[in-house]
């Protein structure tokens, strides 16, 4: 009889405990809300992405609508208006969002320090790096200095994290220069890393082969033979020199890197980045960087990855697309952002407003 009573009491205790655990889990996981997808036409709207027309051709779609707030965090202090394009809605939909800055990360994709005086430079006479010519790299550097760096300064200390993604893995030199997922170097380590970076980059021979003076083409397929031997983009050892891509690529000097900023390395892949952001309680990402049509979407910190797990907002005037056959990136960036807007939210620097609570 005593054993039976004891067993029943134990079972009752387990049931009560189960109820308490279920209640706790229910409290942790907010109840989904019903989003009212009401589209209100906007009368005579101004062009989008019009603040920096030298870098991004403004978006001039005339059919524009306003939708209700989508992200609506409690105690929000970061207002991020954004837009997307819908063929089914026959126009652009603008959406207000209320974010917690502390749960927001600002990521700069591939701000490579190329041709910026740190020592890593485009190989001559025909090497190809980043935006593919020294002149185009300098233009991108101006964009970083004029648009991205001020944007970072305006939000650093307010958002939860500022991060930069770079190719490769954490090598001994960059380990001393930048904070990563696992460590944060001290001031003396950073100075030592800067000296080692200068020596390493300065000792490399930035000399590759010249363009081929002759090509051998067949009578039947001369076009095929021509492009096989002389492609439009060859960033391999022939023109860039063996070992060029093994050098420690720094963050561009056009960004004032803070010791608290974090560097993401591409080689380990997306999983460590996702886990680090989730550990830091990041839910939202403001995505900037280069290049809109390539690394910005497809590398470790690109939106193809991030959009699966976070609320991602592309900062459309804080990115540049590659621009072959053109002296300016504005039309290429417009096209890349416009296409991304089919499945992603686009904002702009002037639409991201921090309001101290």
BABAVO-753546 format. One record per residue (C-alpha): x, y, z; residue number from 1. Coordinates in pm, 1 decimal. Layout:
% BABAVO-753546
- X;Y;Z;NUM
...
% end
This chain:
% BABAVO-753546
- 0.0;0.0;0.0;1
- 281.5;238.8;92.6;2
- 466.1;155.7;-230.1;3
- 149.7;228.3;-431.0;4
- 94.4;564.2;-259.9;5
- 459.5;654.8;-305.9;6
- 444.9;562.4;-675.7;7
- 126.6;764.3;-730.3;8
- 281.0;1065.9;-556.5;9
- 590.7;1036.7;-772.0;10
- 382.7;1016.8;-1091.0;11
- 177.5;1317.7;-981.1;12
- 500.0;1507.9;-918.7;13
- 626.6;1423.3;-1267.0;14
- 298.3;1538.9;-1420.0;15
- 318.1;1871.1;-1233.2;16
- 682.0;1911.0;-1335.9;17
- 587.3;1840.5;-1697.5;18
- 317.7;2108.3;-1684.5;19
- 561.9;2361.3;-1539.5;20
- 821.8;2281.7;-1808.6;21
- 557.5;2312.3;-2081.4;22
- 445.8;2648.4;-1941.4;23
- 807.6;2769.5;-1932.3;24
- 867.1;2664.3;-2292.4;25
- 543.6;2829.9;-2399.3;26
- 657.1;3151.9;-2232.7;27
- 994.9;3135.9;-2412.6;28
- 840.8;3085.6;-2755.4;29
- 615.4;3380.4;-2849.5;30
- 280.1;3302.8;-3005.3;31
- 275.4;3370.7;-3382.5;32
- 72.4;3672.0;-3484.4;33
- -152.2;3717.8;-3784.0;34
- 3.3;3969.6;-4021.8;35
- -249.6;4182.1;-4211.4;36
- -114.8;4204.3;-4564.6;37
- -293.3;4528.3;-4647.7;38
- -133.7;4731.2;-4929.4;39
- -210.0;5102.7;-4938.7;40
- -107.4;5287.9;-5258.1;41
- 150.1;5565.4;-5210.4;42
- 82.0;5889.2;-5395.8;43
- 374.5;6044.6;-5586.8;44
- 654.9;5857.6;-5402.8;45
- 1015.0;5975.9;-5434.8;46
- 1278.0;5751.2;-5600.6;47
- 1444.3;5493.5;-5377.9;48
- 1821.2;5471.2;-5318.9;49
- 1858.2;5829.2;-5442.5;50
- 2107.1;5956.8;-5182.2;51
- 2418.8;5839.7;-5367.3;52
- 2332.8;5834.5;-5739.1;53
- 2701.0;5823.3;-5836.9;54
- 2715.0;5472.9;-5687.2;55
- 2358.2;5344.1;-5723.9;56
- 2110.5;5444.0;-5992.7;57
- 1787.3;5538.8;-5810.6;58
- 1487.9;5304.0;-5823.6;59
- 1204.0;5477.4;-6005.3;60
- 920.5;5222.3;-6007.5;61
- 599.3;5427.1;-5993.9;62
- 364.4;5160.4;-5850.6;63
- 435.6;5176.4;-5478.6;64
- 244.6;5056.2;-5173.2;65
- 273.4;5082.7;-4796.3;66
- 225.4;4772.1;-4580.9;67
- 185.1;4739.2;-4202.1;68
- 481.0;4697.5;-3966.9;69
- 647.9;4357.2;-4011.9;70
- 923.7;4332.6;-3748.3;71
- 777.6;4479.4;-3429.7;72
- 1010.4;4418.2;-3135.7;73
- 911.0;4517.0;-2786.2;74
- 1117.0;4817.2;-2665.4;75
- 1246.2;4874.0;-3021.1;76
- 1501.5;5153.1;-3066.6;77
- 1603.3;5101.6;-3431.0;78
- 1361.0;5203.1;-3704.3;79
- 1431.5;5035.9;-4039.6;80
- 1197.7;5115.6;-4324.8;81
- 1244.2;4866.9;-4607.4;82
- 1096.6;4766.8;-4941.3;83
- 1062.4;4468.1;-5168.9;84
- 926.5;4414.1;-5520.7;85
- 637.9;4183.2;-5606.1;86
- 531.7;4099.8;-5959.7;87
- 204.2;3969.4;-5818.5;88
- 136.7;4296.1;-5637.0;89
- 249.4;4479.1;-5954.3;90
- 485.9;4709.2;-5770.4;91
- 711.3;4793.5;-5475.7;92
- 590.9;4735.4;-5119.5;93
- 736.2;4954.3;-4844.3;94
- 734.7;4813.4;-4490.9;95
- 819.6;4982.7;-4159.2;96
- 1015.1;4773.7;-3906.0;97
- 1087.1;4830.1;-3536.7;98
- 1403.6;4648.7;-3421.5;99
- 1598.3;4616.2;-3101.7;100
- 1943.4;4751.7;-3183.3;101
- 2107.4;4521.0;-2929.5;102
- 1973.9;4221.2;-3124.8;103
- 2099.4;4359.4;-3456.7;104
- 2432.6;4293.9;-3629.5;105
- 2584.5;4516.9;-3895.6;106
- 2786.6;4301.4;-4135.6;107
- 3021.9;4424.7;-4409.7;108
- 3085.1;4153.7;-4669.6;109
- 3439.7;4142.0;-4811.8;110
- 3579.5;4490.7;-4743.9;111
- 3914.4;4385.1;-4892.7;112
- 4215.5;4604.8;-4824.1;113
- 4337.2;4612.0;-5185.2;114
- 4530.7;4901.4;-5341.2;115
- 4474.8;5104.4;-5022.7;116
- 4833.8;5145.6;-4903.2;117
- 4849.3;4845.1;-4669.0;118
- 5064.8;4653.4;-4915.8;119
- 4823.0;4413.3;-5083.8;120
- 4788.8;4540.5;-5438.7;121
- 4670.2;4442.5;-5784.3;122
- 4944.8;4249.5;-5966.5;123
- 5077.6;4402.2;-6285.8;124
- 5054.8;4413.5;-6578.8;125
- 4728.1;4218.2;-6605.2;126
- 4630.2;4094.1;-6258.1;127
- 4268.3;4083.2;-6141.6;128
- 4149.0;4145.4;-5782.9;129
- 3823.3;4254.5;-5617.4;130
- 3659.7;4497.9;-5863.0;131
- 3920.8;4377.3;-6111.3;132
- 4127.2;4688.8;-6191.8;133
- 4314.0;4936.9;-5969.9;134
- 4089.5;5222.1;-6091.1;135
- 3770.3;5031.7;-6002.4;136
- 3918.7;4931.1;-5665.3;137
- 3990.6;5296.5;-5587.0;138
- 3630.6;5387.1;-5674.7;139
- 3504.2;5117.0;-5439.1;140
- 3737.8;5251.2;-5170.4;141
- 3580.4;5594.8;-5201.3;142
- 3236.7;5438.8;-5161.4;143
- 3353.4;5258.7;-4846.0;144
- 3493.9;5579.9;-4699.5;145
- 3195.5;5799.2;-4790.9;146
- 2903.3;5563.1;-4730.1;147
- 2989.0;5250.5;-4529.6;148
- 3238.4;5388.4;-4276.8;149
- 3010.6;5675.0;-4161.4;150
- 2723.0;5425.6;-4138.7;151
- 2931.0;5199.5;-3914.9;152
- 3031.2;5492.1;-3695.4;153
- 2669.8;5601.4;-3654.8;154
- 2560.9;5258.4;-3523.8;155
- 2869.8;5121.3;-3349.3;156
- 2798.8;5097.6;-2978.0;157
- 2425.2;5085.5;-3047.6;158
- 2387.0;4765.8;-3248.1;159
- 2488.7;4436.8;-3092.0;160
- 2780.6;4364.3;-3325.4;161
- 2979.5;4505.1;-3616.2;162
- 3141.9;4235.3;-3830.5;163
- 3348.0;4202.8;-4149.6;164
- 3384.8;3890.8;-4362.9;165
- 3714.9;3807.4;-4531.3;166
- 3839.7;3518.9;-4749.6;167
- 4041.4;3232.9;-4607.2;168
- 4090.5;3111.8;-4251.7;169
- 4221.4;3283.9;-3938.8;170
- 4596.7;3292.5;-4008.0;171
- 4867.6;3386.0;-3750.7;172
- 4886.8;3749.3;-3866.8;173
- 4517.3;3832.7;-3879.5;174
- 4474.1;3644.6;-3553.2;175
- 4676.8;3923.0;-3394.2;176
- 4498.4;4201.1;-3583.9;177
- 4128.7;4127.5;-3541.1;178
- 3879.2;3994.5;-3291.8;179
- 3728.2;3663.0;-3408.4;180
- 3460.7;3424.3;-3279.8;181
- 3703.9;3272.2;-3031.5;182
- 3949.3;3542.9;-2920.3;183
- 4019.6;3914.1;-2892.3;184
- 4379.6;4039.0;-2928.4;185
- 4519.0;4309.2;-2704.6;186
- 4666.4;4639.9;-2816.0;187
- 5027.2;4515.8;-2827.9;188
- 4924.4;4208.0;-3025.9;189
- 4748.9;4431.3;-3277.9;190
- 5059.4;4646.0;-3319.7;191
- 5269.9;4334.5;-3369.3;192
- 5019.3;4198.8;-3621.2;193
- 5024.2;4527.7;-3815.4;194
- 5405.0;4511.1;-3839.3;195
- 5393.8;4149.7;-3956.3;196
- 5122.0;4230.9;-4210.8;197
- 5329.4;4512.4;-4358.5;198
- 5632.7;4285.4;-4390.0;199
- 5436.9;3993.6;-4534.2;200
- 5247.8;4195.8;-4793.9;201
- 5550.2;4408.1;-4881.4;202
- 5775.4;4109.2;-4950.2;203
- 5549.8;3955.1;-5215.1;204
- 5623.5;4001.3;-5586.5;205
- 5312.1;4151.1;-5744.0;206
- 5423.0;4060.2;-6092.7;207
- 5240.3;3820.6;-6321.5;208
- 5252.0;3729.4;-6686.5;209
- 5155.9;3982.6;-6954.5;210
- 4864.0;3930.3;-7190.5;211
- 4930.6;3654.5;-7446.6;212
- 5080.6;3815.1;-7760.3;213
- 4947.9;3540.7;-7989.1;214
- 4668.1;3282.9;-7981.4;215
- 4622.1;2965.8;-8181.7;216
- 4270.2;2934.3;-8321.0;217
- 4109.9;2676.3;-8546.1;218
- 3924.6;2743.7;-8868.6;219
- 3611.8;2570.4;-8740.0;220
- 3574.7;2724.9;-8393.3;221
- 3795.6;3032.9;-8364.8;222
- 3562.4;3203.0;-8114.9;223
- 3570.4;2901.1;-7882.7;224
- 3949.3;2883.4;-7906.8;225
- 3986.8;3259.0;-7857.0;226
- 3794.3;3275.4;-7527.7;227
- 3944.6;2951.7;-7398.0;228
- 4291.1;3105.4;-7423.9;229
- 4197.8;3465.9;-7341.3;230
- 3898.5;3477.1;-7101.1;231
- 3753.5;3800.8;-6968.4;232
- 3842.7;3715.8;-6608.2;233
- 4141.8;3506.9;-6503.1;234
- 4247.1;3567.3;-6142.8;235
- 4474.7;3263.4;-6126.4;236
- 4848.4;3227.7;-6085.8;237
- 4921.7;3316.8;-6450.2;238
- 4832.2;3684.1;-6411.4;239
- 4820.6;3717.7;-6030.0;240
- 5133.5;3518.6;-5936.8;241
- 5137.7;3193.6;-5737.9;242
- 5068.6;3250.4;-5368.8;243
- 4880.1;3577.1;-5418.4;244
- 4553.2;3440.8;-5276.6;245
- 4732.2;3287.6;-4978.5;246
- 4832.4;3629.7;-4845.3;247
- 4650.1;3760.8;-4532.3;248
- 4383.8;3991.1;-4679.1;249
- 4320.2;4280.9;-4439.2;250
- 4008.8;4490.8;-4382.9;251
- 4030.9;4798.6;-4601.8;252
- 4195.1;5106.0;-4454.1;253
- 3885.3;5302.1;-4559.5;254
- 3710.4;5154.6;-4253.3;255
- 3803.4;5265.0;-3902.8;256
- 3806.4;4920.4;-3742.9;257
- 3723.3;4917.2;-3371.8;258
- 3888.7;4658.6;-3142.3;259
- 3540.3;4524.3;-3058.3;260
- 3453.3;4461.7;-3425.8;261
- 3462.8;4096.4;-3530.5;262
- 3610.9;3935.8;-3842.4;263
- 3432.8;3641.5;-4007.8;264
- 3650.9;3402.3;-4209.6;265
- 3500.2;3228.5;-4511.7;266
- 3682.4;2895.5;-4498.1;267
- 3509.8;2750.0;-4185.0;268
- 3172.7;2804.2;-4355.9;269
- 2837.7;2937.8;-4241.6;270
- 2769.2;2717.8;-3938.2;271
- 3021.0;2885.7;-3701.4;272
- 2888.5;3229.3;-3804.4;273
- 2528.3;3127.9;-3740.3;274
- 2614.7;2979.8;-3402.3;275
- 2816.7;3286.8;-3300.4;276
- 2536.4;3526.7;-3392.9;277
- 2277.8;3315.6;-3214.2;278
- 2499.9;3291.9;-2906.8;279
- 2522.4;3672.9;-2909.0;280
- 2139.3;3683.4;-2931.7;281
- 2137.5;3843.3;-3277.4;282
- 1807.2;3821.9;-3465.9;283
- 1843.4;4097.1;-3726.6;284
- 2118.7;4174.3;-3978.1;285
- 2191.3;4496.5;-4165.2;286
- 2393.9;4371.9;-4461.7;287
- 2644.4;4591.6;-4646.5;288
- 2955.6;4529.2;-4854.3;289
- 3083.7;4388.7;-5180.0;290
- 3007.5;4281.2;-5445.8;291
- 2626.3;4284.5;-5469.2;292
- 2613.8;4030.3;-5752.3;293
- 2879.5;3795.5;-5613.8;294
- 3027.6;3773.1;-5261.3;295
- 2742.3;3972.9;-5104.8;296
- 2499.8;3693.4;-5186.2;297
- 2700.9;3371.3;-5209.0;298
- 2988.8;3372.6;-4957.5;299
- 2980.5;3269.2;-4589.9;300
- 2822.2;3595.9;-4471.0;301
- 2617.6;3640.0;-4787.8;302
- 2241.6;3672.4;-4781.0;303
- 2183.6;3327.0;-4930.5;304
- 2301.0;3191.2;-4594.1;305
- 2189.9;3457.5;-4348.6;306
- 1834.0;3485.2;-4479.4;307
- 1762.2;3129.8;-4363.6;308
- 1808.2;3216.1;-3995.5;309
- 1789.9;3593.0;-3946.4;310
- 1581.2;3895.2;-4044.8;311
- 1810.3;4039.9;-4311.9;312
- 1791.6;4394.5;-4446.2;313
- 2009.0;4474.6;-4748.5;314
- 2140.4;4829.6;-4719.0;315
- 2107.1;4904.3;-5088.7;316
- 2327.7;5211.2;-5109.6;317
- 2599.0;5056.1;-4888.9;318
- 2689.5;4794.6;-5148.8;319
- 2834.3;4795.9;-5501.1;320
- 2800.3;4540.4;-5779.2;321
- 3083.0;4456.9;-6017.1;322
- 3062.2;4675.4;-6326.3;323
- 3239.6;4530.9;-6631.2;324
- 3220.9;4739.8;-6949.6;325
- 3121.7;5049.7;-6749.8;326
- 3311.2;5330.2;-6572.3;327
- 3052.5;5347.0;-6290.3;328
- 2873.0;5082.2;-6082.1;329
- 2536.9;5256.8;-6049.8;330
- 2337.0;5065.5;-6310.1;331
- 2488.5;4728.2;-6221.1;332
- 2412.3;4785.4;-5851.4;333
- 2058.3;4896.6;-5932.7;334
- 2002.1;4575.3;-6129.4;335
- 2149.7;4348.0;-5860.5;336
- 1950.0;4510.1;-5579.4;337
- 1630.2;4512.4;-5786.6;338
- 1662.0;4139.4;-5848.3;339
- 1739.6;4065.0;-5482.2;340
- 1425.0;4260.8;-5386.4;341
- 1208.1;3979.0;-5521.0;342
- 1289.8;3768.9;-5211.7;343
- 1455.3;4011.2;-4968.1;344
- 1397.2;4340.9;-4791.5;345
- 1598.4;4643.6;-4906.8;346
- 1668.3;4949.8;-4697.2;347
- 1909.1;5242.9;-4730.6;348
- 2137.5;5431.2;-4495.3;349
- 1896.1;5722.7;-4445.6;350
- 1613.9;5480.8;-4357.7;351
- 1798.8;5327.1;-4061.9;352
- 1727.9;5550.6;-3763.8;353
- 1833.4;5490.7;-3406.0;354
- 1613.4;5647.5;-3139.5;355
- 1748.3;5634.1;-2786.8;356
- 1485.6;5474.1;-2562.6;357
% end
